[in-house]
Amino acid sequence: MGTQTSGSVWSKLSSVLDEAGDHIPRERILSILNKEIRESDNTLTKEACLSIEQQPVVYDEFDSINKNNRVLWSVKEIAVTLPDDDSEDTGAEDGDKPRKKKSKREALMAKKARNDPNAPALNRIPLPELRDAEKLDRVMASREAAKRLKLGPDSLPSICFYTLLNGHHHHNAAAICADMSEDSSLLAAGFSDSTIKVWPLTPNKLKRMKGANELETIDKEADDVSYRMMDDKNLGEVTVLKGHNGPVYGLSFSPDRTLLISCSEDSTIRLWSLQTWTNICCYRGHCFPVWDVKFAPHGYYFATASNDRTARLWATDQHQPLRLFVGHLNDVDCLQIHPNSNYVATGSSDLTIRMWDVLNGQCVRYLKGHRGRPNAIIFSNEGRFMLSAGVDKVIIVWDLASACAAAKLIAHHDAIYTMSFSRDGTILASGGADDCVNIWDFKRLLIDLDLEDTQSTRTPIIR
C-alpha cells in the first residue's frame, strides 16, 4: 500500500516537472505534497524527494513568503487583576484614605503593552482562562522577578548540574531526552526502554492525589483545598511512568506544572497527570516516529514534530490535531512555540527553518542558513528574535521583523543539541556534543547589533 501511494504521488510530481521545464513553481509541488499527505498515511520515498531537490528551482516564491507576511512578534500578557497588599482598602472606617496610585513608569509600561503594534490581540487565538491559582502564581513570579539579581558579566549565574548515572547508550535504558519545569522543581527524563522518570528537585517529595471517596469529604471552599487533596504518603524520590511502546524522544511540562506531555517512536503522544501520576490521553495522528513535542507558553496547546515531515498543533481536550503544517521536504526534527502562542517554528533535515501562523496554518517565515540539521530552536523572551542551532556547530540569531540573520555565534566544536535563556532573557546558555556549556551575554549582543541594518548581506560572526 505504501509503495503504491508513493508511486502515485511521484507520478503526479513527474508530470508537473516535465511540463514546467527549468522554472518550477514550488507552490505547485507543495500543493500536491499537502494534498497527498493529508489523504494518505504515507509520505514520499526518499528517492523521490532527492529527485525534487536536484531539479532547478526558482526561489521567488519563498522570498515572497518573508516579504508578504508580517509577524506579530511582541508578547502581550494576559491582564491579571488581584488586589495589592499595599493598596487594599482597610474598611469603611478609613474610606477617606486615597488608594495608592500607580507609578508613572508602571502606567507608561501598561500603555505601551496595550498599544504595541507588534503584539497580536489577546483574542486572536482562543486562550484558556487563567485560574485563581495561576493568577496568584503570576503575581508572585512578577514580584520575585523584581527582586531578582540582574545577570551579567559582573554577576554570572550559579550552575547546578544533574547527572543521570548509567544512562549511556551502552546500557539497556539509555537517557534520550529531559525537561525541567519552569520553576525548576521537577525534572523528567525519557529513556530508550519506553519509560519516563520524574524526580523532585526540592526538599518536597512527590505526592499523589487522594482517592475519590476521600476527596468527597474535603471542604472545597477551604483556602488550602489543593493541599488537602494530596495524600500525606509521598511517592519517594522518583516516579516511573509507563505507557509508550518505543523510546521516548521528547518531553514537556505544562506551565502550571500539573501535566506532562511525551512523544515516542511508537508515533503516539501521551498526556500524563502529575497529580494522579497516570496517563490521561493518547493522541494518534502521526504515522511515523515523533521527534519532538512542546507545550505552548500559555498552556492548553502543544505542538509535535515527526519523521513524516509534518508538524501538528494539538489541544489537550481534542483527540485530533487542530493544524497540520506541511511543507518540509525531510524530517521535522525540532520545534518551538512563540512566547505569544501565535506561531510555531520548525527545523528540518532539509536544512530550513519555517515559522507557521497558528491561526491559519500558513508559513510566514522561510529561513535558510544552516549547513547541517538544526537540533534546537528557541525564542527570546520578548519574542523578536529566534535562535537555531544544530549539527553545523553554529547558533544563528534570526530577526523575525526583517526575516534575516542578525548574527552567528560560533564557539562549539561539535553539534549543538540544546539552548536556553535565563528568566530575565539576558543570558543564553548552549550545550553540545563537545561536552561544553557556553554562556553568552545576549543583552550585550543586542546592544552591539545594528538592527536597522539586518538586511545587509554580511552577517556578523561572534566567537
Beta strands, then each sheet from edge to edge (+ up, - down):
strand 1: 175-180
strand 2: 186-191
strand 3: 195-200
strand 4: 207-209
strand 5: 230-234
strand 6: 239-242
strand 7: 248-253
strand 8: 259-264
strand 9: 268-273
strand 10: 279-284
strand 11: 290-295
strand 12: 301-306
strand 13: 310-315
strand 14: 323-326
strand 15: 332-337
strand 16: 343-348
strand 17: 352-357
strand 18: 363-368
strand 19: 374-379
strand 20: 385-390
strand 21: 394-399
strand 22: 404-410
strand 23: 416-421
strand 24: 427-432
strand 25: 437-441
strand 26: 461-462
sheet 1: 1+ 2- 3+ 6-
sheet 2: 4+ 5-
sheet 3: 7+ 8- 9+ 10-
sheet 4: 11+ 12- 13+ 14-
sheet 5: 15+ 16- 17+ 18-
sheet 6: 19+ 20- 21+ 22- 26-
sheet 7: 23+ 24- 25+
end
